[in-house]
Amino acid sequence: MARLVVLGGGVAGHTTATFAAKWLGSQHEVVVVTPNSKWNWIPSNIWVGVGEMTKEEVTFDLAPVYAKAGITYHQAKAVSINPEGKEDSDKPFVTIEYTSADKLGESEVIEYDYLVNATGPKLNFDATPGLGDGNGQMGEHTVSVCTADHAVHASEKLAEAIEKMKGGTRQKFLIGTGHGMCTCQGAAFEYIFNIEHELRKAGVRDMADMKWISNESFLGDFGMGGLHMKVGGYVVSSKLFAESLFAERDIEWLIGTHTSKVEAGKVEYELLDGSNGEEEFDFAMLIPPFAGVGLKAYDKAGEDITDTVFAPNGFMKVDADYTPKPYAEWKASDWPRTYQNPTYKNMFAAGIAFAPPHLISKPMKSPNGTPINPTPPRTGMPSGIIGKAVAHSVCDMIKQGDNAHLHEASMAEMGAACVASAGKGVFDGTAAAMTVYPVVPDFDKYPGTGRDTDYTFGEIGLAGHWIKHILHFLFIYKAKLNPGWTLIPE
């Protein structure tokens, strides 16, 4: 019997584990280690953050789902990996620390034959003074929609702001990124437009000043270097698309920005031109930068080999080309295809946990040397596709041997669909429904735009909102492993 250990129970980890359990059956063991007791459909956290959904509508308990699938489940966080075993045993193992109430703080060693790192990111709030509390958690000056609990808190603060506006007190909203190297601009993009929509519904939009603050060098970059897409039969840039939407909703923007400090009611920032400034707020939601979760790695003798297994940002090295090279020499072929660790062939990384070879957006620095550019998004649909491909590879290795063909899911050959909400409502909701092909641009294959404009398109309207609303229920249904779940695409 072989044992596959999956670290993480988010989109990538859950997909990997559930497909592997289905394909392997009871002859082999699938183990999931995740610090969370609940699964969270993160794309709907923005609706929780404006009071349009509850925490219970975007989460469910993992234990009964894994029990149904025959998956061994540990509510714990992975602390370290020993891919060579130890001096008296060649069996590789991972050390975990329990986060469940009944075993809180207890440690355990779990041996494995194959390991998939799908831990996702550490929400690195402390990278910006005042954005965090100094202990790695969200600080008291801003809100977040990164977790369901964060989103509940954000909803409460938004309700307070709306009551103040109804009482005649004007409020300033500042939404965007909280550091010069953030990703997930899309979540903040959705959130600012959902707030704007809720303020109009509450009849207080005229009492609000709204501003977008972002590390993007232009609106619509989204960590993908922007894109050109077909809208209404015409090819337009995401820059024009985003600027039009911001102007239509009367939202100002401040871009090319590194938020350097957060205080009560105020942020300090540095711009790409090297100048500094301040922005006041009454309500702020600033996405934190991401980092690896801090896993350590040790060899057979107990020596630290973390730098061998992980990149400096804490994400796991895979079959990518990490050779330093100028931006003009970056290629789509630099991106990983199988997500196998190059040193230890029985280890893979999926979703946010793998280390990208380079940025997708053009790297930029201020004259002071401060990096101000979005880092690559690896969430949502790409995470699911990668997780499924990795599960396929591991299952084939278990059944056919370590020389089995590995399945591929390069983001440079992968299309992705995104539905960005701009306000929730049965008859007045709107969302931008977009497809991108490929996610990582290939300028050799598609000169000029880097993408195939026949498969990169978008529309905004009520239909987009209904698509996103339906997808919410569809993907939770799938994640619960309800009948027919394998037929629903990633």
PAKOLFI-269647 format. One line per 8 residues: number of its first residue (from 1); their letters; for each residue x, y, z of C-alpha. Coordinates in steps of 0.5 Angstrom, whole numbers, plus 2048, in hexadecimal, padded with zeros to 3 digits. Example, Ala and Ser with C-alpha at 12.3 -4.5 7.8 and 13.67 -1.06 7.14 Angstrom:
# PAKOLFI-269647
1 = AS = 819/7F7/810 | 81B/7FE/80E
***
This chain:
# PAKOLFI-269647
1 = MARLVVLG = 800/800/800 | 803/807/7FE | 801/80D/802 | 800/814/7FF | 800/81A/804 | 7FD/820/801 | 7FF/827/805 | 7F9/82C/805
9 = GGVAGHTT = 7F2/82B/804 | 7F0/831/7FF | 7EE/831/7F8 | 7F5/82D/7F6 | 7F6/829/7FC | 7EE/827/7FC | 7EE/825/7F4 | 7F5/821/7F5
17 = ATFAAKWL = 7F2/81D/7FB | 7EB/81C/7F9 | 7ED/81A/7F1 | 7F3/815/7F4 | 7EF/812/7F9 | 7E9/810/7F4 | 7EF/80E/7EF | 7F3/80A/7F4
25 = GSQHEVVV = 7ED/807/7F8 | 7EE/803/7FE | 7F4/800/7FC | 7F8/806/7FE | 7F8/80B/803 | 7F7/813/802 | 7F8/817/808 | 7F6/81F/808
33 = VTPNSKWN = 7FA/823/80D | 7F7/82A/80D | 7F6/82F/813 | 7EF/831/812 | 7E9/82D/814 | 7E5/830/80E | 7E5/831/807 | 7E4/838/804
41 = WIPSNIWV = 7E2/83A/7FD | 7E6/840/7FD | 7E3/844/7F7 | 7DD/845/7FB | 7E0/848/801 | 7DF/84F/7FE | 7D8/84E/7FE | 7D9/84C/806
49 = GVGEMTKE = 7DD/852/806 | 7D7/857/804 | 7D1/853/808 | 7CE/84F/802 | 7D0/848/804 | 7D2/845/80B | 7D8/841/80D | 7D4/83B/80D
57 = EVTFDLAP = 7D2/83C/806 | 7D9/83C/804 | 7DC/836/808 | 7DB/82F/80A | 7DE/82A/80F | 7E4/826/80C | 7E4/820/810 | 7DD/81D/80E
65 = VYAKAGIT = 7DF/81E/807 | 7E6/81A/808 | 7E3/815/80C | 7DE/814/806 | 7E4/813/801 | 7E8/80F/805 | 7ED/814/806 | 7F1/815/80D
73 = YHQAKAVS = 7F1/81C/80F | 7F5/81F/814 | 7F3/826/817 | 7FA/829/817 | 7FF/82D/814 | 806/82A/811 | 80C/82C/814 | 812/829/810
81 = INPEGKED = 813/824/80B | 819/81E/80B | 819/81C/804 | 81F/817/806 | 81C/814/80C | 821/814/812 | 827/810/813 | 824/80A/816
89 = SDKPFVTI = 81F/80A/810 | 81E/80C/809 | 817/80D/80A | 815/814/808 | 810/818/80D | 80D/81E/80F | 80C/821/816 | 806/824/817
97 = EYTSADKL = 803/828/81D | 7FC/828/81F | 7F7/82E/81F | 7F1/82A/821 | 7EE/82C/828 | 7EF/825/82A | 7F6/824/828 | 7F8/82B/828
105 = GESEVIEY = 800/82C/828 | 801/825/827 | 806/822/822 | 806/81C/81E | 80B/819/819 | 807/816/812 | 80B/812/80E | 80A/812/806
113 = DYLVNATG = 80B/80F/7FF | 809/815/7FC | 808/81C/7FE | 804/822/7FB | 805/829/7FE | 7FF/82D/7FD | 7FF/831/803 | 7FD/838/7FF
121 = PKLNFDAT = 800/83E/802 | 802/841/808 | 7FE/848/809 | 804/84C/80A | 801/852/80E | 807/854/811 | 80B/856/80B | 807/85D/80C
129 = PGLGDGNG = 808/860/812 | 801/861/815 | 7FE/85C/810 | 7FF/857/815 | 7FF/856/81C | 807/854/81D | 805/84D/81E | 803/84B/817
137 = QMGEHTVS = 7FC/84D/818 | 7F7/852/815 | 7F8/859/818 | 7F3/85D/81B | 7F3/863/816 | 7F0/860/810 | 7EC/85A/80E | 7ED/854/80A
145 = VCTADHAV = 7E9/84F/805 | 7EE/84A/805 | 7EA/845/80A | 7E3/844/80B | 7E4/846/813 | 7E8/84D/810 | 7E2/84E/80B | 7DD/84D/811
153 = HASEKLAE = 7E1/853/814 | 7E1/857/80E | 7DA/857/80D | 7D9/859/814 | 7DE/85F/813 | 7DA/861/80D | 7D3/861/810 | 7D6/865/815
161 = AIEKMKGG = 7D9/86A/810 | 7D2/86A/80C | 7CE/86C/813 | 7D3/872/814 | 7D2/874/80D | 7CA/874/80E | 7CB/878/814 | 7CF/87D/810
169 = TRQKFLIG = 7D6/87C/811 | 7DA/87B/80A | 7DE/875/809 | 7E5/873/805 | 7E6/86C/803 | 7ED/86A/801 | 7ED/863/7FD | 7F3/85F/7FA
177 = TGHGMCTC = 7FA/85D/7FC | 7FD/85D/802 | 804/85C/7FF | 809/85D/7F9 | 809/856/7F7 | 802/854/7F9 | 7FE/84F/7F4 | 7F6/84E/7F4
185 = QGAAFEYI = 7F5/855/7F2 | 7EE/851/7EF | 7EB/850/7F6 | 7EC/858/7F8 | 7E9/85A/7F1 | 7E3/856/7F2 | 7E3/858/7F9 | 7E3/860/7F7
193 = FNIEHELR = 7DD/85F/7F2 | 7D9/85B/7F7 | 7DA/860/7FC | 7D8/866/7F7 | 7D2/862/7F5 | 7D0/861/7FD | 7D1/868/7FE | 7CC/86A/7F8
201 = KAGVRDMA = 7C7/865/7FB | 7C7/868/802 | 7C6/86F/7FF | 7CD/872/801 | 7D1/871/7FB | 7D1/879/7FB | 7D4/879/802 | 7DA/875/800
209 = DMKWISNE = 7E1/876/7FD | 7E4/870/7FA | 7EB/86F/7F8 | 7EF/869/7F5 | 7F6/868/7F7 | 7FB/863/7F3 | 802/860/7F2 | 7FF/85F/7EB
217 = SFLGDFGM = 803/864/7E6 | 7FC/865/7E2 | 7F5/863/7E3 | 7F3/85C/7E1 | 7FA/859/7E2 | 7F8/854/7E7 | 7FF/851/7E8 | 7FE/84E/7E1
225 = GGLHMKVG = 801/854/7DD | 7FA/856/7DB | 7F7/853/7D5 | 7F3/855/7CE | 7EC/851/7CE | 7E6/852/7C9 | 7E1/856/7CC | 7DB/856/7C7
233 = GYVVSSKL = 7DF/854/7C1 | 7E4/859/7C2 | 7EB/858/7C5 | 7EC/85C/7CB | 7F2/85D/7D1 | 7F0/85B/7D8 | 7F3/862/7DA | 7ED/865/7D6
241 = FAESLFAE = 7E8/860/7D8 | 7EA/862/7E0 | 7EB/869/7DF | 7E4/86A/7DC | 7E1/866/7E1 | 7E4/86A/7E7 | 7E2/870/7E3 | 7DB/86E/7E3
249 = RDIEWLIG = 7DB/86C/7EA | 7DE/873/7EC | 7E4/86F/7EF | 7EB/873/7EF | 7F1/86F/7EF | 7F8/86F/7F1 | 7FD/86A/7EE | 804/868/7EE
257 = THTSKVEA = 804/868/7F5 | 808/865/7FB | 804/866/801 | 809/867/806 | 806/868/80D | 7FF/868/810 | 7FC/86C/815 | 7F5/86D/818
265 = GKVEYELL = 7F2/871/813 | 7F8/872/80E | 7FD/86E/80A | 804/870/807 | 806/86E/800 | 80C/86F/7FB | 80A/86F/7F4 | 80E/86C/7EE
273 = DGSNGEEE = 811/873/7ED | 814/873/7F4 | 810/878/7F7 | 80C/877/7FD | 805/879/800 | 800/878/805 | 7F8/876/804 | 7F3/876/809
281 = FDFAMLIP = 7ED/871/80A | 7E7/870/80E | 7E7/869/80C | 7EC/865/808 | 7ED/85E/806 | 7F4/85C/803 | 7F6/856/801 | 7FD/853/804
289 = PFAGVGLK = 803/850/800 | 803/849/800 | 809/844/802 | 80A/83D/803 | 808/83A/80A | 80F/839/80D | 810/832/80C | 817/82F/80D
297 = AYDKAGED = 81A/82A/80A | 820/825/80D | 824/820/80A | 826/819/80D | 82B/81C/812 | 826/821/814 | 82A/827/810 | 825/82C/80E
305 = ITDTVFAP = 824/82C/806 | 81E/831/806 | 822/835/801 | 823/82F/7FC | 81B/82D/7FD | 818/834/7FD | 819/83B/7F9 | 81B/841/7FE
313 = NGFMKVDA = 814/843/7FE | 812/83C/801 | 80F/839/7FB | 811/832/7F9 | 815/831/7F3 | 812/82D/7ED | 814/82C/7E6 | 815/833/7E4
321 = DYTPKPYA = 81B/837/7E1 | 81D/83B/7E7 | 823/83E/7E4 | 824/845/7E5 | 823/849/7DE | 821/850/7DC | 81A/851/7DB | 81A/851/7D3
329 = EWKASDWP = 81D/84A/7D3 | 817/847/7D7 | 814/841/7D4 | 80D/83E/7D5 | 811/837/7D5 | 814/83A/7DB | 80E/838/7DF | 80D/831/7E2
337 = RTYQNPTY = 809/82B/7DF | 809/825/7E4 | 80A/829/7EA | 80F/824/7ED | 815/826/7F1 | 81B/825/7ED | 81F/822/7F3 | 81A/81D/7F6
345 = KNMFAAGI = 816/81A/7F1 | 810/818/7F6 | 80F/81F/7F8 | 80A/824/7F4 | 807/82B/7F5 | 800/82D/7F3 | 7FD/834/7F3 | 800/83A/7F6
353 = AFAPPHLI = 805/835/7FA | 809/835/7F3 | 80F/83A/7F2 | 80E/83E/7EC | 814/83E/7E7 | 813/846/7E7 | 80D/84B/7E6 | 808/84C/7E1
361 = SKPMKSPN = 808/853/7E2 | 80E/857/7E0 | 812/858/7E6 | 813/85F/7E8 | 817/863/7EE | 816/86A/7F0 | 81D/86E/7F0 | 81E/86C/7F7
369 = GTPINPTP = 81E/865/7F5 | 817/863/7F8 | 814/85D/7F4 | 80D/860/7F2 | 80A/85A/7ED | 804/855/7EE | 806/84E/7EF | 803/848/7EB
377 = PRTGMPSG = 7FC/846/7ED | 7FC/83E/7ED | 7F5/83E/7F1 | 7EE/83B/7EE | 7ED/837/7E8 | 7F5/836/7E7 | 7F6/834/7EE | 7F0/82E/7ED
385 = IIGKAVAH = 7F3/82C/7E6 | 7FA/82C/7E9 | 7F8/828/7EF | 7F4/823/7EA | 7FA/822/7E6 | 7FF/821/7EC | 7FA/81C/7EF | 7FA/818/7E8
393 = SVCDMIKQ = 801/818/7E8 | 802/815/7EF | 7FD/810/7EE | 800/80D/7E7 | 807/80D/7EB | 804/809/7F1 | 801/804/7EC | 806/804/7E6
401 = GDNAHLHE = 80C/806/7EA | 810/80C/7EA | 812/80C/7E3 | 80B/80D/7E1 | 809/813/7DD | 807/819/7E0 | 801/81D/7DF | 802/825/7DD
409 = ASMAEMGA = 7FF/82B/7DE | 803/831/7DC | 800/838/7DE | 803/83A/7D7 | 7FE/835/7D3 | 7F8/836/7D8 | 7F2/83A/7D7 | 7EE/83C/7DD
417 = ACVASAGK = 7E8/83F/7DE | 7E6/845/7E3 | 7E0/848/7E5 | 7E1/84F/7E9 | 7DB/851/7ED | 7D9/858/7ED | 7D3/858/7F1 | 7CF/853/7F4
425 = GVFDGTAA = 7C7/853/7F2 | 7C2/84F/7EF | 7C0/854/7EA | 7C5/859/7EA | 7CC/855/7EC | 7D1/856/7E7 | 7D8/852/7E6 | 7DD/852/7E0
433 = AMTVYPVV = 7DE/84B/7DD | 7E4/84A/7DA | 7E9/844/7D7 | 7F0/844/7D6 | 7F4/840/7D2 | 7FA/83F/7D4 | 7FA/841/7DB | 802/842/7DA
441 = PDFDKYPG = 803/846/7D3 | 807/843/7CE | 80A/848/7C9 | 80D/844/7C5 | 807/840/7C3 | 802/846/7C3 | 806/84C/7C2 | 804/853/7C4
449 = TGRDTDYT = 7FF/851/7C9 | 802/84A/7CC | 7FB/847/7CC | 7F6/845/7C7 | 7F0/84A/7C6 | 7EC/845/7C3 | 7EC/841/7CA | 7ED/848/7CE
457 = FGEIGLAG = 7E6/84C/7CF | 7E2/84F/7D4 | 7DB/852/7D5 | 7D8/855/7DB | 7D1/855/7DD | 7CB/852/7E1 | 7CD/84B/7DE | 7D4/84B/7E1
465 = HWIKHILH = 7D1/84C/7E8 | 7CC/846/7E7 | 7D2/842/7E4 | 7D6/844/7EA | 7D0/842/7EF | 7CF/83B/7EC | 7D6/83A/7EC | 7D6/83B/7F4
473 = FLFIYKAK = 7D1/835/7F5 | 7D4/831/7EF | 7DB/831/7F2 | 7D9/830/7F9 | 7D5/82A/7F7 | 7DB/827/7F3 | 7E0/828/7F9 | 7DB/824/7FE
481 = LNPGWTLI = 7DB/81E/7F9 | 7D4/81E/7F8 | 7D1/81A/7F2 | 7D5/81B/7EB | 7DA/820/7EE | 7DF/81D/7EA | 7DB/820/7E4 | 7DC/827/7E6
489 = PE = 7E2/82A/7E3 | 7E8/82D/7E7
***
